[in-house]
Amino acid sequence: MTVERYLSASPKDIKKVALVCKKCGAVMGYRPTEWKHVPTKCPNCPIPDGEMHSAGADYASLDGLRETLSKAVKNDNPLFEIRF
């Protein structure tokens, strides 16, 4: 038997998005309305070890999330909720 639990939130409920470096654990937090770009380097790791991702699928996915959240939190009547 599988038990599932969901956390539901309106886009406006999201106060901050945290990106965590897999190498050192450094956390970069962004408010959806102020998140202007996806970081390509960890501010804590020495270069080139600080490369978080290339301009491939990870970057495109994060940038899409950034753009979608930025628009969704500004909408007064969202048509969806987010479940985690």
Long-range contacts (C-beta under 8 A, 24 or more apart in sequence): 6-83, 6-84, 7-83, 7-84, 8-81, 8-82, 8-83, 9-81, 9-82, 9-83, 9-84, 10-78, 10-81, 10-82, 11-69, 11-72, 11-73, 11-75, 11-78, 11-80, 11-81, 11-82, 12-72, 12-73, 12-78, 14-69, 14-73, 14-82, 17-65, 17-66, 17-69, 19-52, 19-62, 21-45, 21-50, 21-52, 23-49, 23-50, 30-66, 32-66, 32-69, 32-70, 32-72, 32-73, 33-70, 33-73, 33-74, 35-66, 35-69, 35-70, 37-63, 37-66, 38-62, 38-63, 38-66
